[in-house]
C-alpha cells in the first residue's frame, strides 16, 4: 500500500470507523482541515508517469489523479495525488480507506464515513463534488477488478 498507515489487515468498515473516530477526536473543523492537510503533505507524490490524462478524475475542480492495480492478494493497490494541498489530503484519506481492500468489499460497503465525519456540510460544494467523483472512480476501479477476477476463473 502506497502512503497508507494500515499495516494490518482490516475490513473497509473498520477503516471507516477508525477514520471517523480520529476526526471525532478533533475539537474543531479548523483542526480537521489541519489534519487533512498534514495527511496530504505526508502522501508521496505520484510519479509523473502516472499523471496521465486517463488517470485524471473527472468532476474535480483541482487536478486529481488516481491509479489502481490489483496486488498479489487480489486487493486494490491505489495511488493518487492532487495539485491542491487540501484535496491531496482528501486523496490520502481515501487511499487509507480503500487501498489494500478487496474490490468486492468496496462495492458492498457504502462510504458512510463521509457523512459521519461531516464532510458533506463542511467542504465547499466543489470539493464535496470532487470527493464524490473520487469515490465513484474508486468504485469503478473495483467493478473493473471484479470483472477481471471473474474472467480468470
Secondary structure, DSSP 8 states (H G I E B T S, - for coil): --S----S---HHHHHHHHHHHHHTSSSHHHHHHHHHHHHHHS----GGG--TTTB-TT-SS-EEEEEEE-TTSBEEEEEEESSHHHHHHHHHHHHHHTTSBHHHHHHS--THHHHHTHHHHS-HHHHHHHHHHHHHHHHHHHHHHHHHHHT-
